[in-house]
Amino acid sequence: MLKHARRRDGGFSIIELMVTLTLISFLLVLGVPAFGKWTADGHVRAAAEALTNAIRLTQSMAVAQGRTGLFALTADTSPVYNSTPSGTGSNWIGEINPLSGSDETAATLPLILKSTEGTQHSVSISGPALICFSSVGRQTSLAATQTSLSTACTTGADDTHPTTYTVSKTGATRTFNVLVYLGGRVRMCDAAKTLSSSNPDGC
């Protein structure tokens, strides 16, 4: 009488399960650092894009209202109209400068914008504490006594020396710059690349 081979029940054996879990753990260990760097790079890019857009909005509002626009970095975690400008602040504000000789004050004028984007993404930003845009959208210099934030606005010497903001983060492999030219052009670029026809996103 022939005996049929006993069929194996479905499922994994303990050894197969242990081997599978070991392989998955090994792959996760390899992938976690790369994923962490990819995430950090994404935070840097997102913050740099938000910074670029905020500067452009401040500039466009200055032009639209025919006034002087102020864009300031600040370390305040809850930015307001009189936040102290800081060249290493991760947050920012945009506002219209009150007209001299009028009864306007910064408190009576609405903010163009305020943002805690840098803090949210845990990035570091360095650059001028305050830049100013004229009513035609160009960067302009003002003394500290001429701005509602009691901080001077300075500009680059010419369009070949733009004002530069640098956005970085610990653990990220990429750093982005936001360049603000004297004539008013604003662009974001990859600090690791040199601007050329093959690297249009370079600095």
Biotite code that builds the C-alpha atoms (Angstrom):
import biotite.structure as struc

atoms = struc.array([
    struc.Atom([0.000, 0.000, 0.000], chain_id="A", res_id=1, res_name="MET", atom_name="CA", element="C"),
    struc.Atom([1.421, 3.348, -1.091], chain_id="A", res_id=2, res_name="LEU", atom_name="CA", element="C"),
    struc.Atom([1.585, 6.124, 1.402], chain_id="A", res_id=3, res_name="LYS", atom_name="CA", element="C"),
    struc.Atom([0.929, 9.614, 0.167], chain_id="A", res_id=4, res_name="HIS", atom_name="CA", element="C"),
    struc.Atom([3.446, 12.247, 1.229], chain_id="A", res_id=5, res_name="ALA", atom_name="CA", element="C"),
    struc.Atom([2.018, 14.435, 3.909], chain_id="A", res_id=6, res_name="ARG", atom_name="CA", element="C"),
    struc.Atom([1.145, 17.853, 2.538], chain_id="A", res_id=7, res_name="ARG", atom_name="CA", element="C"),
    struc.Atom([2.747, 20.776, 4.319], chain_id="A", res_id=8, res_name="ARG", atom_name="CA", element="C"),
    struc.Atom([0.357, 23.194, 5.959], chain_id="A", res_id=9, res_name="ASP", atom_name="CA", element="C"),
    struc.Atom([0.294, 26.733, 4.535], chain_id="A", res_id=10, res_name="GLY", atom_name="CA", element="C"),
    struc.Atom([2.328, 29.516, 6.140], chain_id="A", res_id=11, res_name="GLY", atom_name="CA", element="C"),
    struc.Atom([5.947, 30.180, 7.044], chain_id="A", res_id=12, res_name="PHE", atom_name="CA", element="C"),
    struc.Atom([8.224, 28.140, 9.209], chain_id="A", res_id=13, res_name="SER", atom_name="CA", element="C"),
    struc.Atom([9.941, 29.870, 12.132], chain_id="A", res_id=14, res_name="ILE", atom_name="CA", element="C"),
    struc.Atom([13.258, 29.849, 10.259], chain_id="A", res_id=15, res_name="ILE", atom_name="CA", element="C"),
    struc.Atom([11.731, 31.404, 7.136], chain_id="A", res_id=16, res_name="GLU", atom_name="CA", element="C"),
    struc.Atom([10.045, 34.078, 9.238], chain_id="A", res_id=17, res_name="LEU", atom_name="CA", element="C"),
    struc.Atom([13.270, 34.916, 11.054], chain_id="A", res_id=18, res_name="MET", atom_name="CA", element="C"),
    struc.Atom([15.230, 35.159, 7.799], chain_id="A", res_id=19, res_name="VAL", atom_name="CA", element="C"),
    struc.Atom([12.558, 37.430, 6.291], chain_id="A", res_id=20, res_name="THR", atom_name="CA", element="C"),
    struc.Atom([12.485, 39.711, 9.328], chain_id="A", res_id=21, res_name="LEU", atom_name="CA", element="C"),
    struc.Atom([16.281, 39.895, 9.373], chain_id="A", res_id=22, res_name="THR", atom_name="CA", element="C"),
    struc.Atom([16.375, 40.932, 5.707], chain_id="A", res_id=23, res_name="LEU", atom_name="CA", element="C"),
    struc.Atom([13.677, 43.565, 6.231], chain_id="A", res_id=24, res_name="ILE", atom_name="CA", element="C"),
    struc.Atom([15.539, 44.962, 9.255], chain_id="A", res_id=25, res_name="SER", atom_name="CA", element="C"),
    struc.Atom([18.783, 45.100, 7.270], chain_id="A", res_id=26, res_name="PHE", atom_name="CA", element="C"),
    struc.Atom([17.101, 46.974, 4.411], chain_id="A", res_id=27, res_name="LEU", atom_name="CA", element="C"),
    struc.Atom([15.508, 49.423, 6.836], chain_id="A", res_id=28, res_name="LEU", atom_name="CA", element="C"),
    struc.Atom([18.863, 50.124, 8.485], chain_id="A", res_id=29, res_name="VAL", atom_name="CA", element="C"),
    struc.Atom([20.325, 50.896, 5.059], chain_id="A", res_id=30, res_name="LEU", atom_name="CA", element="C"),
    struc.Atom([17.370, 53.039, 3.990], chain_id="A", res_id=31, res_name="GLY", atom_name="CA", element="C"),
    struc.Atom([16.714, 55.163, 7.096], chain_id="A", res_id=32, res_name="VAL", atom_name="CA", element="C"),
    struc.Atom([19.780, 57.478, 6.756], chain_id="A", res_id=33, res_name="PRO", atom_name="CA", element="C"),
    struc.Atom([19.045, 58.077, 3.072], chain_id="A", res_id=34, res_name="ALA", atom_name="CA", element="C"),
    struc.Atom([15.395, 58.770, 3.843], chain_id="A", res_id=35, res_name="PHE", atom_name="CA", element="C"),
    struc.Atom([16.410, 61.193, 6.612], chain_id="A", res_id=36, res_name="GLY", atom_name="CA", element="C"),
    struc.Atom([18.648, 63.152, 4.229], chain_id="A", res_id=37, res_name="LYS", atom_name="CA", element="C"),
    struc.Atom([15.958, 63.164, 1.549], chain_id="A", res_id=38, res_name="TRP", atom_name="CA", element="C"),
    struc.Atom([13.442, 64.535, 4.075], chain_id="A", res_id=39, res_name="THR", atom_name="CA", element="C"),
    struc.Atom([15.888, 67.200, 5.316], chain_id="A", res_id=40, res_name="ALA", atom_name="CA", element="C"),
    struc.Atom([16.613, 68.271, 1.729], chain_id="A", res_id=41, res_name="ASP", atom_name="CA", element="C"),
    struc.Atom([12.875, 68.579, 1.147], chain_id="A", res_id=42, res_name="GLY", atom_name="CA", element="C"),
    struc.Atom([12.513, 70.842, 4.177], chain_id="A", res_id=43, res_name="HIS", atom_name="CA", element="C"),
    struc.Atom([15.319, 73.096, 2.956], chain_id="A", res_id=44, res_name="VAL", atom_name="CA", element="C"),
    struc.Atom([13.781, 73.384, -0.511], chain_id="A", res_id=45, res_name="ARG", atom_name="CA", element="C"),
    struc.Atom([10.292, 74.072, 0.869], chain_id="A", res_id=46, res_name="ALA", atom_name="CA", element="C"),
    struc.Atom([11.559, 76.819, 3.188], chain_id="A", res_id=47, res_name="ALA", atom_name="CA", element="C"),
    struc.Atom([13.666, 78.408, 0.412], chain_id="A", res_id=48, res_name="ALA", atom_name="CA", element="C"),
    struc.Atom([10.672, 78.420, -1.954], chain_id="A", res_id=49, res_name="GLU", atom_name="CA", element="C"),
    struc.Atom([8.465, 79.981, 0.731], chain_id="A", res_id=50, res_name="ALA", atom_name="CA", element="C"),
    struc.Atom([11.130, 82.629, 1.424], chain_id="A", res_id=51, res_name="LEU", atom_name="CA", element="C"),
    struc.Atom([11.411, 83.440, -2.288], chain_id="A", res_id=52, res_name="THR", atom_name="CA", element="C"),
    struc.Atom([7.646, 83.814, -2.640], chain_id="A", res_id=53, res_name="ASN", atom_name="CA", element="C"),
    struc.Atom([7.427, 85.994, 0.485], chain_id="A", res_id=54, res_name="ALA", atom_name="CA", element="C"),
    struc.Atom([10.082, 88.384, -0.827], chain_id="A", res_id=55, res_name="ILE", atom_name="CA", element="C"),
    struc.Atom([8.302, 88.595, -4.184], chain_id="A", res_id=56, res_name="ARG", atom_name="CA", element="C"),
    struc.Atom([4.971, 89.270, -2.480], chain_id="A", res_id=57, res_name="LEU", atom_name="CA", element="C"),
    struc.Atom([6.461, 92.087, -0.404], chain_id="A", res_id=58, res_name="THR", atom_name="CA", element="C"),
    struc.Atom([7.969, 93.554, -3.567], chain_id="A", res_id=59, res_name="GLN", atom_name="CA", element="C"),
    struc.Atom([4.724, 93.308, -5.566], chain_id="A", res_id=60, res_name="SER", atom_name="CA", element="C"),
    struc.Atom([2.682, 94.886, -2.765], chain_id="A", res_id=61, res_name="MET", atom_name="CA", element="C"),
    struc.Atom([5.129, 97.799, -2.622], chain_id="A", res_id=62, res_name="ALA", atom_name="CA", element="C"),
    struc.Atom([4.630, 98.337, -6.346], chain_id="A", res_id=63, res_name="VAL", atom_name="CA", element="C"),
    struc.Atom([0.844, 97.896, -6.159], chain_id="A", res_id=64, res_name="ALA", atom_name="CA", element="C"),
    struc.Atom([0.512, 100.457, -3.376], chain_id="A", res_id=65, res_name="GLN", atom_name="CA", element="C"),
    struc.Atom([3.202, 102.806, -4.655], chain_id="A", res_id=66, res_name="GLY", atom_name="CA", element="C"),
    struc.Atom([4.949, 102.621, -1.284], chain_id="A", res_id=67, res_name="ARG", atom_name="CA", element="C"),
    struc.Atom([8.125, 101.246, 0.298], chain_id="A", res_id=68, res_name="THR", atom_name="CA", element="C"),
    struc.Atom([7.929, 97.584, 1.276], chain_id="A", res_id=69, res_name="GLY", atom_name="CA", element="C"),
    struc.Atom([9.950, 96.122, 4.149], chain_id="A", res_id=70, res_name="LEU", atom_name="CA", element="C"),
    struc.Atom([10.948, 92.456, 4.294], chain_id="A", res_id=71, res_name="PHE", atom_name="CA", element="C"),
    struc.Atom([12.578, 91.297, 7.522], chain_id="A", res_id=72, res_name="ALA", atom_name="CA", element="C"),
    struc.Atom([13.911, 88.064, 8.926], chain_id="A", res_id=73, res_name="LEU", atom_name="CA", element="C"),
    struc.Atom([13.084, 87.636, 12.592], chain_id="A", res_id=74, res_name="THR", atom_name="CA", element="C"),
    struc.Atom([13.756, 85.142, 15.351], chain_id="A", res_id=75, res_name="ALA", atom_name="CA", element="C"),
    struc.Atom([10.301, 85.772, 16.836], chain_id="A", res_id=76, res_name="ASP", atom_name="CA", element="C"),
    struc.Atom([8.282, 82.569, 16.993], chain_id="A", res_id=77, res_name="THR", atom_name="CA", element="C"),
    struc.Atom([5.063, 84.603, 16.598], chain_id="A", res_id=78, res_name="SER", atom_name="CA", element="C"),
    struc.Atom([6.001, 87.385, 14.153], chain_id="A", res_id=79, res_name="PRO", atom_name="CA", element="C"),
    struc.Atom([4.154, 90.710, 14.446], chain_id="A", res_id=80, res_name="VAL", atom_name="CA", element="C"),
    struc.Atom([4.464, 94.147, 12.817], chain_id="A", res_id=81, res_name="TYR", atom_name="CA", element="C"),
    struc.Atom([7.225, 95.270, 15.216], chain_id="A", res_id=82, res_name="ASN", atom_name="CA", element="C"),
    struc.Atom([9.233, 92.042, 15.417], chain_id="A", res_id=83, res_name="SER", atom_name="CA", element="C"),
    struc.Atom([12.949, 92.672, 15.783], chain_id="A", res_id=84, res_name="THR", atom_name="CA", element="C"),
    struc.Atom([14.825, 92.025, 12.523], chain_id="A", res_id=85, res_name="PRO", atom_name="CA", element="C"),
    struc.Atom([17.580, 89.399, 12.769], chain_id="A", res_id=86, res_name="SER", atom_name="CA", element="C"),
    struc.Atom([20.083, 88.302, 10.145], chain_id="A", res_id=87, res_name="GLY", atom_name="CA", element="C"),
    struc.Atom([19.847, 84.743, 11.471], chain_id="A", res_id=88, res_name="THR", atom_name="CA", element="C"),
    struc.Atom([16.099, 84.577, 12.117], chain_id="A", res_id=89, res_name="GLY", atom_name="CA", element="C"),
    struc.Atom([14.212, 81.618, 10.661], chain_id="A", res_id=90, res_name="SER", atom_name="CA", element="C"),
    struc.Atom([10.867, 83.427, 10.361], chain_id="A", res_id=91, res_name="ASN", atom_name="CA", element="C"),
    struc.Atom([9.872, 86.577, 8.514], chain_id="A", res_id=92, res_name="TRP", atom_name="CA", element="C"),
    struc.Atom([7.448, 89.455, 8.052], chain_id="A", res_id=93, res_name="ILE", atom_name="CA", element="C"),
    struc.Atom([6.570, 91.796, 5.194], chain_id="A", res_id=94, res_name="GLY", atom_name="CA", element="C"),
    struc.Atom([4.999, 95.201, 5.715], chain_id="A", res_id=95, res_name="GLU", atom_name="CA", element="C"),
    struc.Atom([4.563, 98.631, 4.197], chain_id="A", res_id=96, res_name="ILE", atom_name="CA", element="C"),
    struc.Atom([6.717, 101.410, 5.638], chain_id="A", res_id=97, res_name="ASN", atom_name="CA", element="C"),
    struc.Atom([4.622, 104.258, 7.097], chain_id="A", res_id=98, res_name="PRO", atom_name="CA", element="C"),
    struc.Atom([4.797, 107.555, 5.241], chain_id="A", res_id=99, res_name="LEU", atom_name="CA", element="C"),
    struc.Atom([7.099, 110.017, 6.949], chain_id="A", res_id=100, res_name="SER", atom_name="CA", element="C"),
    struc.Atom([5.350, 113.163, 8.148], chain_id="A", res_id=101, res_name="GLY", atom_name="CA", element="C"),
    struc.Atom([1.954, 111.405, 8.293], chain_id="A", res_id=102, res_name="SER", atom_name="CA", element="C"),
    struc.Atom([-0.071, 110.023, 11.178], chain_id="A", res_id=103, res_name="ASP", atom_name="CA", element="C"),
    struc.Atom([0.510, 106.468, 9.904], chain_id="A", res_id=104, res_name="GLU", atom_name="CA", element="C"),
    struc.Atom([2.292, 104.002, 12.138], chain_id="A", res_id=105, res_name="THR", atom_name="CA", element="C"),
    struc.Atom([3.300, 100.397, 11.617], chain_id="A", res_id=106, res_name="ALA", atom_name="CA", element="C"),
    struc.Atom([0.551, 99.422, 14.058], chain_id="A", res_id=107, res_name="ALA", atom_name="CA", element="C"),
    struc.Atom([-2.139, 101.054, 11.901], chain_id="A", res_id=108, res_name="THR", atom_name="CA", element="C"),
    struc.Atom([-0.996, 99.385, 8.680], chain_id="A", res_id=109, res_name="LEU", atom_name="CA", element="C"),
    struc.Atom([-1.842, 95.735, 7.981], chain_id="A", res_id=110, res_name="PRO", atom_name="CA", element="C"),
    struc.Atom([0.993, 93.249, 7.587], chain_id="A", res_id=111, res_name="LEU", atom_name="CA", element="C"),
    struc.Atom([1.629, 92.042, 4.057], chain_id="A", res_id=112, res_name="ILE", atom_name="CA", element="C"),
    struc.Atom([2.611, 88.681, 5.486], chain_id="A", res_id=113, res_name="LEU", atom_name="CA", element="C"),
    struc.Atom([4.061, 86.847, 8.460], chain_id="A", res_id=114, res_name="LYS", atom_name="CA", element="C"),
    struc.Atom([5.483, 83.348, 8.465], chain_id="A", res_id=115, res_name="SER", atom_name="CA", element="C"),
    struc.Atom([6.987, 80.735, 10.775], chain_id="A", res_id=116, res_name="THR", atom_name="CA", element="C"),
    struc.Atom([7.942, 78.531, 7.820], chain_id="A", res_id=117, res_name="GLU", atom_name="CA", element="C"),
    struc.Atom([11.590, 78.377, 8.789], chain_id="A", res_id=118, res_name="GLY", atom_name="CA", element="C"),
    struc.Atom([10.788, 77.238, 12.321], chain_id="A", res_id=119, res_name="THR", atom_name="CA", element="C"),
    struc.Atom([8.295, 74.665, 11.024], chain_id="A", res_id=120, res_name="GLN", atom_name="CA", element="C"),
    struc.Atom([10.965, 73.117, 8.807], chain_id="A", res_id=121, res_name="HIS", atom_name="CA", element="C"),
    struc.Atom([13.736, 73.513, 11.428], chain_id="A", res_id=122, res_name="SER", atom_name="CA", element="C"),
    struc.Atom([16.010, 75.268, 8.934], chain_id="A", res_id=123, res_name="VAL", atom_name="CA", element="C"),
    struc.Atom([18.667, 77.924, 9.435], chain_id="A", res_id=124, res_name="SER", atom_name="CA", element="C"),
    struc.Atom([18.485, 81.125, 7.398], chain_id="A", res_id=125, res_name="ILE", atom_name="CA", element="C"),
    struc.Atom([21.213, 83.733, 7.159], chain_id="A", res_id=126, res_name="SER", atom_name="CA", element="C"),
    struc.Atom([21.121, 86.992, 5.257], chain_id="A", res_id=127, res_name="GLY", atom_name="CA", element="C"),
    struc.Atom([20.329, 90.671, 5.720], chain_id="A", res_id=128, res_name="PRO", atom_name="CA", element="C"),
    struc.Atom([18.008, 91.418, 8.626], chain_id="A", res_id=129, res_name="ALA", atom_name="CA", element="C"),
    struc.Atom([15.989, 93.830, 6.475], chain_id="A", res_id=130, res_name="LEU", atom_name="CA", element="C"),
    struc.Atom([15.654, 94.627, 2.791], chain_id="A", res_id=131, res_name="ILE", atom_name="CA", element="C"),
    struc.Atom([13.482, 97.368, 1.317], chain_id="A", res_id=132, res_name="CYS", atom_name="CA", element="C"),
    struc.Atom([11.711, 97.709, -2.021], chain_id="A", res_id=133, res_name="PHE", atom_name="CA", element="C"),
    struc.Atom([10.823, 101.022, -3.611], chain_id="A", res_id=134, res_name="SER", atom_name="CA", element="C"),
    struc.Atom([7.499, 101.782, -5.277], chain_id="A", res_id=135, res_name="SER", atom_name="CA", element="C"),
    struc.Atom([8.962, 100.555, -8.583], chain_id="A", res_id=136, res_name="VAL", atom_name="CA", element="C"),
    struc.Atom([10.121, 97.245, -7.116], chain_id="A", res_id=137, res_name="GLY", atom_name="CA", element="C"),
    struc.Atom([13.829, 97.983, -6.885], chain_id="A", res_id=138, res_name="ARG", atom_name="CA", element="C"),
    struc.Atom([15.888, 97.425, -3.751], chain_id="A", res_id=139, res_name="GLN", atom_name="CA", element="C"),
    struc.Atom([16.505, 100.665, -1.940], chain_id="A", res_id=140, res_name="THR", atom_name="CA", element="C"),
    struc.Atom([18.735, 101.805, 0.921], chain_id="A", res_id=141, res_name="SER", atom_name="CA", element="C"),
    struc.Atom([17.166, 103.430, 3.977], chain_id="A", res_id=142, res_name="LEU", atom_name="CA", element="C"),
    struc.Atom([18.688, 104.550, 7.264], chain_id="A", res_id=143, res_name="ALA", atom_name="CA", element="C"),
    struc.Atom([17.453, 102.939, 10.479], chain_id="A", res_id=144, res_name="ALA", atom_name="CA", element="C"),
    struc.Atom([15.616, 106.163, 11.336], chain_id="A", res_id=145, res_name="THR", atom_name="CA", element="C"),
    struc.Atom([13.647, 105.889, 8.076], chain_id="A", res_id=146, res_name="GLN", atom_name="CA", element="C"),
    struc.Atom([12.125, 102.447, 8.701], chain_id="A", res_id=147, res_name="THR", atom_name="CA", element="C"),
    struc.Atom([9.405, 101.450, 11.140], chain_id="A", res_id=148, res_name="SER", atom_name="CA", element="C"),
    struc.Atom([11.614, 98.564, 12.323], chain_id="A", res_id=149, res_name="LEU", atom_name="CA", element="C"),
    struc.Atom([14.496, 100.864, 13.365], chain_id="A", res_id=150, res_name="SER", atom_name="CA", element="C"),
    struc.Atom([16.879, 98.861, 11.180], chain_id="A", res_id=151, res_name="THR", atom_name="CA", element="C"),
    struc.Atom([18.755, 100.076, 8.118], chain_id="A", res_id=152, res_name="ALA", atom_name="CA", element="C"),
    struc.Atom([18.150, 98.624, 4.655], chain_id="A", res_id=153, res_name="CYS", atom_name="CA", element="C"),
    struc.Atom([21.258, 98.082, 2.564], chain_id="A", res_id=154, res_name="THR", atom_name="CA", element="C"),
    struc.Atom([21.668, 96.780, -0.978], chain_id="A", res_id=155, res_name="THR", atom_name="CA", element="C"),
    struc.Atom([24.324, 95.180, -3.109], chain_id="A", res_id=156, res_name="GLY", atom_name="CA", element="C"),
    struc.Atom([26.607, 97.475, -5.087], chain_id="A", res_id=157, res_name="ALA", atom_name="CA", element="C"),
    struc.Atom([25.050, 96.443, -8.412], chain_id="A", res_id=158, res_name="ASP", atom_name="CA", element="C"),
    struc.Atom([23.184, 93.608, -10.134], chain_id="A", res_id=159, res_name="ASP", atom_name="CA", element="C"),
    struc.Atom([26.295, 91.434, -10.217], chain_id="A", res_id=160, res_name="THR", atom_name="CA", element="C"),
    struc.Atom([26.362, 91.456, -6.395], chain_id="A", res_id=161, res_name="HIS", atom_name="CA", element="C"),
    struc.Atom([22.875, 90.387, -5.275], chain_id="A", res_id=162, res_name="PRO", atom_name="CA", element="C"),
    struc.Atom([21.682, 90.327, -1.699], chain_id="A", res_id=163, res_name="THR", atom_name="CA", element="C"),
    struc.Atom([21.861, 86.678, -0.620], chain_id="A", res_id=164, res_name="THR", atom_name="CA", element="C"),
    struc.Atom([19.851, 84.591, 1.826], chain_id="A", res_id=165, res_name="TYR", atom_name="CA", element="C"),
    struc.Atom([21.198, 81.104, 2.583], chain_id="A", res_id=166, res_name="THR", atom_name="CA", element="C"),
    struc.Atom([18.825, 78.333, 3.697], chain_id="A", res_id=167, res_name="VAL", atom_name="CA", element="C"),
    struc.Atom([20.338, 75.178, 5.229], chain_id="A", res_id=168, res_name="SER", atom_name="CA", element="C"),
    struc.Atom([19.595, 72.421, 7.724], chain_id="A", res_id=169, res_name="LYS", atom_name="CA", element="C"),
    struc.Atom([21.651, 70.023, 9.799], chain_id="A", res_id=170, res_name="THR", atom_name="CA", element="C"),
    struc.Atom([21.500, 66.583, 8.179], chain_id="A", res_id=171, res_name="GLY", atom_name="CA", element="C"),
    struc.Atom([20.588, 67.930, 4.737], chain_id="A", res_id=172, res_name="ALA", atom_name="CA", element="C"),
    struc.Atom([22.872, 67.450, 1.746], chain_id="A", res_id=173, res_name="THR", atom_name="CA", element="C"),
    struc.Atom([21.628, 70.530, -0.106], chain_id="A", res_id=174, res_name="ARG", atom_name="CA", element="C"),
    struc.Atom([21.726, 74.257, 0.601], chain_id="A", res_id=175, res_name="THR", atom_name="CA", element="C"),
    struc.Atom([19.692, 76.820, -1.314], chain_id="A", res_id=176, res_name="PHE", atom_name="CA", element="C"),
    struc.Atom([20.305, 80.531, -1.804], chain_id="A", res_id=177, res_name="ASN", atom_name="CA", element="C"),
    struc.Atom([17.697, 83.173, -2.492], chain_id="A", res_id=178, res_name="VAL", atom_name="CA", element="C"),
    struc.Atom([19.194, 86.012, -4.525], chain_id="A", res_id=179, res_name="LEU", atom_name="CA", element="C"),
    struc.Atom([17.641, 89.488, -4.567], chain_id="A", res_id=180, res_name="VAL", atom_name="CA", element="C"),
    struc.Atom([19.120, 91.726, -7.246], chain_id="A", res_id=181, res_name="TYR", atom_name="CA", element="C"),
    struc.Atom([19.357, 95.505, -7.090], chain_id="A", res_id=182, res_name="LEU", atom_name="CA", element="C"),
    struc.Atom([16.984, 95.860, -10.042], chain_id="A", res_id=183, res_name="GLY", atom_name="CA", element="C"),
    struc.Atom([14.360, 93.747, -8.290], chain_id="A", res_id=184, res_name="GLY", atom_name="CA", element="C"),
    struc.Atom([14.831, 90.251, -9.723], chain_id="A", res_id=185, res_name="ARG", atom_name="CA", element="C"),
    struc.Atom([14.400, 87.486, -7.137], chain_id="A", res_id=186, res_name="VAL", atom_name="CA", element="C"),
    struc.Atom([15.497, 83.898, -7.755], chain_id="A", res_id=187, res_name="ARG", atom_name="CA", element="C"),
    struc.Atom([16.244, 80.719, -5.822], chain_id="A", res_id=188, res_name="MET", atom_name="CA", element="C"),
    struc.Atom([19.291, 78.627, -6.682], chain_id="A", res_id=189, res_name="CYS", atom_name="CA", element="C"),
    struc.Atom([21.177, 75.506, -5.622], chain_id="A", res_id=190, res_name="ASP", atom_name="CA", element="C"),
    struc.Atom([24.303, 76.623, -3.752], chain_id="A", res_id=191, res_name="ALA", atom_name="CA", element="C"),
    struc.Atom([26.219, 73.515, -4.846], chain_id="A", res_id=192, res_name="ALA", atom_name="CA", element="C"),
    struc.Atom([25.903, 74.397, -8.544], chain_id="A", res_id=193, res_name="LYS", atom_name="CA", element="C"),
    struc.Atom([27.399, 77.168, -10.641], chain_id="A", res_id=194, res_name="THR", atom_name="CA", element="C"),
    struc.Atom([24.972, 78.957, -12.938], chain_id="A", res_id=195, res_name="LEU", atom_name="CA", element="C"),
    struc.Atom([25.467, 77.845, -16.546], chain_id="A", res_id=196, res_name="SER", atom_name="CA", element="C"),
    struc.Atom([23.468, 76.703, -19.558], chain_id="A", res_id=197, res_name="SER", atom_name="CA", element="C"),
    struc.Atom([23.603, 73.158, -18.210], chain_id="A", res_id=198, res_name="SER", atom_name="CA", element="C"),
    struc.Atom([22.795, 74.263, -14.645], chain_id="A", res_id=199, res_name="ASN", atom_name="CA", element="C"),
    struc.Atom([20.099, 76.952, -14.902], chain_id="A", res_id=200, res_name="PRO", atom_name="CA", element="C"),
    struc.Atom([19.254, 76.343, -11.234], chain_id="A", res_id=201, res_name="ASP", atom_name="CA", element="C"),
    struc.Atom([22.826, 77.106, -10.136], chain_id="A", res_id=202, res_name="GLY", atom_name="CA", element="C"),
    struc.Atom([23.982, 80.180, -8.233], chain_id="A", res_id=203, res_name="CYS", atom_name="CA", element="C"),
])
